[in-house]
Amino acid sequence: MDTGTAAKVKARQATNDVKPWIRGFARMGYIAKGMVYVVIGVLAAQAALGPGGKTTDSKGAFTTIASKPFGEALLWLLALGLIGYASWKIIQAFKDPDNKGSGMGALGSRIGYFSSAIIHLFLAYNAVSIIMRAGSSSSSSKQSWSAKLLGQPYGQWVLGFVGLCFIAFGIYQAVRAYKKSFMKHLKQHEMHNQEEWWGKRVGQFGFTARGVVFGLIGVFIIQTAITADPDKTKGFDGALSELAKQSYGAILLGIVAFGLIAYGIFMFVIAKNRRMNIS
């Protein structure tokens, strides 16, 4: 048996180490996350192309889904899927299925996984809140947390650090796109050549667009820290709106919007092909 074949056999064996219900729950989570990004991207693309769309964030995407026929049932499924995604991130944080080890870099990754779990549990809560008609304005909540932070000792410094973290995360997404490192945890040995080729391109486009948006959010948070004005704080929807206000804004917004759709589609690719090496 040659080295390449042995590696493929080993990869298949590792993939089968995961209990089926954990694997299914995690894959459902990637699908749910992908659907949220696709909806955000489609609405932004409609806004770029003409009337009928809007720049929005995850809560806006949930509201749009809920307004459609059978929307509440779909939103329940999305909430369950987001809980599944959060559960997988917790497993990544504590069980180390990707064998990152125990170094400083691995510790940073684990903290990131756990933070992602908290964020997606909050998104699931938002989805359920909208179903129960208990959702609130996303913009006011963004401004309130930044206003509260500004009122604390060293609040501006903390807010500036948060903004730098967002920018760093945006750069990290762009680097992942350039290096195509997002492919390393996929079962490429089981992917068809065309699926692998398109997966790389869609992933590169999607991670780049996501990096742009998170980088912009970081810039706005730093502006809030410098000016001590919580109205400067903008989330996903605000970042997209600011893109639309620039020269050739419709073109810029359209490119990023289709990039977000691409990121959502890549989540479907991950759902099908992600290696989950944990017993």
CORTA-V370223 format. One line per field, one symbol per residue. ss: DSSP state (H for helix, E for strand, - for the rest). Layout:
# CORTA-V370223
ss=???
This chain:
# CORTA-V370223
ss=--HHHHHHHHHHHHH----HHHHHHHHHHHHHHHHHHHHHHHHHHHHHH--------HHHHHHHHH----HHHHHHHHHHHHHHHHHHHHHHHHH--------HHHHHHHHHHHHHHHHHHHHHHHHHHHH------HHHHHHHHHHHHH----HHHHHHHHHHHHHHHHHHHHHHHHH-HHH--E-HHH--HHHHHHHHHHHHHHHHHHHHHHHHHHHHHHHHHHH--HHH---HHHHHHHHHH---HHHHHHHHHHHHHHHHHHHHHHHHHE-----
